[in-house]
Amino acid sequence: MQSYNQEIKNISVKGVSLFLKREDLLDPEISGNKYRKLKYNLIKAKSEGFTVLLTFGGAFSNHIAAVAAAGKKYGFETIGVIRGEELADKISDNPTLLSAKQNGMKFVFVSREVFREKDAPEFIGKLRLEYGDFYLLPEGGTNDLAVKGCEEILTADDAEFTHVCCAVGTGGTLSGIINSSGENQKVIGFPSLKGSFLSDDIRSFVKTKNNWELITEYHFGGYGKISEELILFLNGFYQETGVSLDPVYTGKMMFGIYDLIEKGYFPEGSKILAVHTGGLQGCKGMNLLLKKKQLPLLNYI
Ligand SMILES: *Cc1c(COP(=O)(O)O)cnc(C)c1O
């Protein structure tokens, strides 16, 4: 399916307009930016004769879900190295792992200590000895080819926007957007995790541009953490616009955009394009967690 720019009309501040680039519609399972990040990696893997993809992720990872679905769709076996040994006998309780398994992914469950070694050549070597040759995708899927794929998110028609906003995990997606943005556009990243390492990572992928910034006030306590206020915002956003947002990435970005609009961050006449990077598969798992914590649930899944 095609992505398109949908106007979000319930903005209370005059003189600012907001559009949402519906990248979540690209594929029902390989959603949003994960589709963009995989595209050139899978082309390379195919052309080099690889039949197996191996990657890493946590229990609710959108990247794990996307790699499993892409493997099934494009004819690769997939192996997911998953953080947390205790998950091995809890697959059926975890919507992300269950759907990845149904898409044919094999799992290797490892402890948090072992998982931390995931970039070490010795660990990769061991995996090759055990599972044979594979095309390696890093955790979160970010590498040069992933950034190249994300350079295709913005199109020539998007030059009319003054600001482009995107949620940030590893920064690969934002880097691609920066690379294809116009010098006169401002690109704003909303990290969903704490930490200051991101700017350096992004600088390594972004060659010449300086028209971007990270706004670090909207991570809600860190990766995967969400508050009652955020849930109520997302339920309200759905009610008013009909658009579902995931609570880990795009939900935090949209909360931030609304807050910044209210605070007058965007000058009059601003035309904002926010990228819906998908990730809705994680909502089911999030609702299970919310239920345990006796918090309100996301009511649109
Ligand atoms: C993975 C993901 C991101 C973050 O992408 P990075 O390239 O790692 O910054 C943003 N939004 C959604 C929905 C994601 O699944």
The ligand as an SDF file (V2000), in Angstrom:
LIG
                    3D

 15 15  0  0  0  0  0  0  0  0999 V2000
   11.7640    1.3370   15.5490 C   0  0  0  0  0  0  0  0  0  0  0  0
   10.7790    2.4450   15.5560 C   0  0  0  0  0  0  0  0  0  0  0  0
   11.1730    3.7900   15.6270 C   0  0  0  0  0  0  0  0  0  0  0  0
   12.5940    4.2070   15.8010 C   0  0  0  0  0  0  0  0  0  0  0  0
   13.3380    4.0730   14.6420 O   0  0  0  0  0  0  0  0  0  0  0  0
   14.9250    4.3330   14.6830 P   0  0  0  0  0  0  0  0  0  0  0  0
   15.3340    4.2580   13.2740 O   0  0  0  0  0  0  0  0  0  0  0  0
   15.5180    3.2150   15.5040 O   0  0  0  0  0  0  0  0  0  0  0  0
   15.1600    5.6300   15.3240 O   0  0  0  0  0  0  0  0  0  0  0  0
   10.1910    4.7600   15.5520 C   0  0  0  0  0  0  0  0  0  0  0  0
    8.8900    4.4350   15.4630 N   0  0  0  0  0  0  0  0  0  0  0  0
    8.4700    3.1610   15.4230 C   0  0  0  0  0  0  0  0  0  0  0  0
    7.0190    2.8860   15.3700 C   0  0  0  0  0  0  0  0  0  0  0  0
    9.3970    2.1210   15.4660 C   0  0  0  0  0  0  0  0  0  0  0  0
    8.9720    0.8440   15.4390 O   0  0  0  0  0  0  0  0  0  0  0  0
  1  2  1  0
  2  3  1  0
  2 14  2  0
  3  4  1  0
  3 10  2  0
  4  5  1  0
  5  6  1  0
  6  7  2  0
  6  8  1  0
  6  9  1  0
 10 11  1  0
 11 12  2  0
 12 13  1  0
 12 14  1  0
 14 15  1  0
M  END
$$$$
